[in-house]
């Protein structure tokens, strides 16, 4: 039997020792961000993505081993265990193989075969299976005597066929071969449900659809299965049944007798009634799982890009949540995101008080020394941008359109109520828009990621898997950037390696009671935060202007000793060393490499010393839409426009070009080559020039291309 390290090494193309060390660290309570950042020497520089793959495989391996134990115990209790079965189950590496082995011994409900056995037909079934009956009618007639449930020879033969059909359905080689037929040759076919043509108009593409199931795009699988769930289309997934019957029959039927013919009928019945429905259900689950994983992967990548969007930084912000009839909510925030003032303006229909709105905004900009304006990109967003462009400020002010997806979810949440108990949802929503401009990561972690609107079919996929994946994405992003220990919210802190909601809340309580942290060691004074949590979290928590300059870097406290040695060797203090690029570039690495500090770890230390507190996110860039484009009516084919990508899916990307309707950049229009994954070419929030190729005003659709640009 192969070890987990051997299995994972083959699947992931990673050395066995890397697998073993990674599993050991995970089993010891280390988090993936911690291992990826501070245990590179032990894992051979495995990335967080590779570590996630190892953990996912290991979880499945453990689940498989638990299932094996359960099955072996059941077989022992029923007296069906043999050394051969024990060995075969032990060596099996897939759940389907294990279940196939167990199937003949699995407790059964009252099937047709069970009833036939109760009627004493098993010996007849064995004779037909062996194809050694010279006179089938005569032999079968013997089973009708003194048997009130078997009246005729036809009844006896039919019962025997039921038993044979079940035997065949339980044969491992039969199931394995037919499973391969499903995996390679199965066709997924969909047709509109009778009388549902109008109701199912959103599924027009699938009214008469057929393709190889294993090659079907994940988003098509999810769309088709959703239509089936809504009972608007009917779906069938199976390979050529006749070919399967011929193949299995040729392997089982050896003669040309009456018994052989009955055996052939039993094989056909077994495949049609028992095996195909079972394997179709199994294959459906496999297709769904793969489609879920692909969709969740897209969602995770989009979420990551959104979370790691460039922050404007600590600026005094005026944020506007636009609206028509209800007006626009305006808030003023200080550099830390604290709410200073809120007001309402009504520049748009029906009130049209644009002059008063301009005056109010100018007054607020001057009164609160505003440096930037954040404008929600929802209803009336573009109109509000145009209004702001008309205002002549007495200083340079940047105005930025901010994606407001999920802001309303945040404004009605318990987190928002706790932050702003004295303000209504409109104020909270505007504050969220402003804070997103300052630091998208810090604000978006307060919102259920499913509400941010950067996924595809997120309501159709496995919700537990989606939640786990998105939480992992958030955790990796937060730890990649690091957080300020003295200003981070408990929601942000809760995603730091080794903490969680309880310790994050305790840290904020400690901070409120005792004042700002002056060094990382003070974390150990926080209620419930022990040595393990400190080890896992400390390197990701930053303290600006604290007792130790290393506390503002990603250098882990366990590595402070090596930094002291470097400073001592160079004859300078740590304060003089940190940030001194010339001095750090002359450090002789070989002098400091040891069993405890490897080359990868030491390189990371030097990189951090060179740029302490560095933010891995890109620099913020302003963006402006074409001033001449205000609605879909202004959009003309052939026009080249600036746009910003708001969502990436399996079939393309949606681009905001400054009108209410998002324009579609289909994957066939992304490059002059075949594009399988749009995410390989584009990223969320990417600013680019696009060419309009199609405008359908009635259906409110805009088609774009990048070809020829």
HELIX and SHEET records of a PDB file:
HELIX    1   1 UNK A    4  UNK A   12  1                                   9    
HELIX    2   2 UNK A   16  UNK A   27  1                                  12    
HELIX    3   3 UNK A   32  UNK A   38  1                                   7    
HELIX    4   4 UNK A   40  UNK A   43  1                                   4    
HELIX    5   5 UNK A   48  UNK A   78  1                                  31    
HELIX    6   6 UNK A   83  UNK A   91  1                                   9    
HELIX    7   7 UNK A   95  UNK A  103  1                                   9    
HELIX    8   8 UNK A  112  UNK A  118  1                                   7    
HELIX    9   9 UNK A  122  UNK A  130  1                                   9    
HELIX   10  10 UNK A  136  UNK A  141  1                                   6    
HELIX   11  11 UNK A  142  UNK A  144  5                                   3    
HELIX   12  12 UNK A  153  UNK A  169  1                                  17    
HELIX   13  13 UNK A  172  UNK A  185  1                                  14    
HELIX   14  14 UNK A  201  UNK A  206  5                                   6    
HELIX   15  15 UNK A  213  UNK A  215  5                                   3    
HELIX   16  16 UNK A  218  UNK A  229  1                                  12    
HELIX   17  17 UNK A  241  UNK A  252  1                                  12    
HELIX   18  18 UNK A  258  UNK A  269  1                                  12    
HELIX   19  19 UNK A  270  UNK A  275  3                                   6    
HELIX   20  20 UNK A  276  UNK A  307  1                                  32    
HELIX   21  21 UNK A  354  UNK A  367  1                                  14    
HELIX   22  22 UNK A  381  UNK A  390  1                                  10    
HELIX   23  23 UNK A  407  UNK A  411  1                                   5    
HELIX   24  24 UNK A  414  UNK A  419  1                                   6    
HELIX   25  25 UNK A  425  UNK A  438  1                                  14    
HELIX   26  26 UNK A  440  UNK A  444  1                                   5    
HELIX   27  27 UNK A  449  UNK A  451  5                                   3    
HELIX   28  28 UNK A  463  UNK A  481  1                                  19    
HELIX   29  29 UNK A  490  UNK A  493  1                                   4    
HELIX   30  30 UNK A  501  UNK A  514  1                                  14    
HELIX   31  31 UNK A  520  UNK A  525  5                                   6    
HELIX   32  32 UNK A  531  UNK A  537  1                                   7    
HELIX   33  33 UNK A  538  UNK A  540  5                                   3    
HELIX   34  34 UNK A  549  UNK A  552  5                                   4    
HELIX   35  35 UNK A  557  UNK A  559  5                                   3    
HELIX   36  36 UNK A  560  UNK A  570  1                                  11    
HELIX   37  37 UNK A  574  UNK A  577  1                                   4    
HELIX   38  38 UNK A  581  UNK A  585  1                                   5    
HELIX   39  39 UNK A  589  UNK A  591  5                                   3    
HELIX   40  40 UNK A  599  UNK A  610  1                                  12    
HELIX   41  41 UNK A  632  UNK A  634  5                                   3    
HELIX   42  42 UNK A  667  UNK A  669  5                                   3    
HELIX   43  43 UNK A  678  UNK A  680  5                                   3    
SHEET    1   A 3 UNK A 208  UNK A 212  0                                        
SHEET    2   A 3 UNK A 187  UNK A 192 -1                                        
SHEET    3   A 3 UNK A 233  UNK A 238 -1                                        
SHEET    1   B 5 UNK A 339  UNK A 345  0                                        
SHEET    2   B 5 UNK A 328  UNK A 333 -1                                        
SHEET    3   B 5 UNK A 317  UNK A 321 -1                                        
SHEET    4   B 5 UNK A 372  UNK A 376  1                                        
SHEET    5   B 5 UNK A 398  UNK A 402  1                                        
SHEET    1   C 2 UNK A 483  UNK A 484  0                                        
SHEET    2   C 2 UNK A 541  UNK A 542  1                                        
SHEET    1   D 5 UNK A 663  UNK A 666  0                                        
SHEET    2   D 5 UNK A 652  UNK A 656 -1                                        
SHEET    3   D 5 UNK A 640  UNK A 649 -1                                        
SHEET    4   D 5 UNK A 687  UNK A 696 -1                                        
SHEET    5   D 5 UNK A 701  UNK A 705 -1                                        
END                                                                             
